[in-house]
Amino acid sequence: MSKNVTPYKDSTLGKKEQVAQMFDTISGNYDGLNRVISFGIDVKWRKKVLDLVSAKNPENILDIATGTGDLAILMTKTKATKIIGLDISAGMLEVGKKKILDKKLDHIIDMIIGDSENMPFPDNHFDAITVSFGIRNFETLEKGLSEILRVLKPNGIFVILETSVPEKTPYKQGYNFYSKNILPIIGKLFSKDNVAYGYLSESASVFPYGEKLNNILRKIGFIDVEAMPQTFGVATIYKASKQ
């Protein structure tokens, strides 16, 4: 994707730092706003990710770009004994930690601040790794994916849930209108960061999806790569493994 797509056009910070700043700012109302923006369908998509991971009976799971921990919390249904949520935004993690404490899941889930492109974990460590609506925020996509491959166990499962662009009429036209005109307005109404949801829309529009992302995953070294479009193609679930 274009390296020029960053949250704050006039900032001297790198993309990584800008993304952390943006999510710190919107962390307080991120969960509620996401439900509004996706009409609640994102909950259904995450359950499909859960099904894919559960089938592998993982003992330990890493959820990258965990945000406020929605997917990490859902992953407790896999019966994994340890789940780590990693994110670069301290603000998002604080919201997630409170949710986890409220649900009494802090003995299973650890929320850690960290960089997905330089993770503090040994090689071949996790049975399953997930990324939900975060992979397009990586500063260097291939570096982040290489790091994920490094910490994934052989025969482990890697699952991505990410926005994509519908290719069929009239869904493509409807998606373009909604993402360019409606989504930023909703974001401005509910968020104190006027540019955040404009960035999220723009970054989604230029991110490689479908077979393009499949090919990047294969280039990095993943095997058994598959893309599964969801809801007319507005999102896609990708699964892959390691030899």
HELIX and SHEET records of a PDB file:
HELIX    1   1 LYS A   15  ILE A   26  1                                  12    
HELIX    2   2 SER A   27  ASN A   29  5                                   3    
HELIX    3   3 TYR A   30  ILE A   37  1                                   8    
HELIX    4   4 ILE A   41  SER A   54  1                                  14    
HELIX    5   5 ASP A   70  LEU A   74  1                                   5    
HELIX    6   6 MET A   75  THR A   78  5                                   4    
HELIX    7   7 ALA A   90  ASP A  102  1                                  13    
HELIX    8   8 ILE A  135  ASN A  137  5                                   3    
HELIX    9   9 LEU A  141  VAL A  151  1                                  11    
HELIX   10  10 TYR A  171  PHE A  177  1                                   7    
HELIX   11  11 TYR A  178  ILE A  182  3                                   5    
HELIX   12  12 LEU A  183  PHE A  190  1                                   8    
HELIX   13  13 ALA A  196  VAL A  206  1                                  11    
HELIX   14  14 GLU A  211  ILE A  220  1                                  10    
HELIX   15  15 THR A  231  GLY A  233  5                                   3    
SHEET    1   A 7 ILE A 109  ILE A 113  0                                        
SHEET    2   A 7 LYS A  82  ASP A  87  1                                        
SHEET    3   A 7 ASN A  60  ILE A  64  1                                        
SHEET    4   A 7 PHE A 126  SER A 132  1                                        
SHEET    5   A 7 LEU A 152  THR A 163  1                                        
SHEET    6   A 7 ALA A 235  SER A 241 -1                                        
SHEET    7   A 7 ILE A 223  GLN A 230 -1                                        
END                                                                             
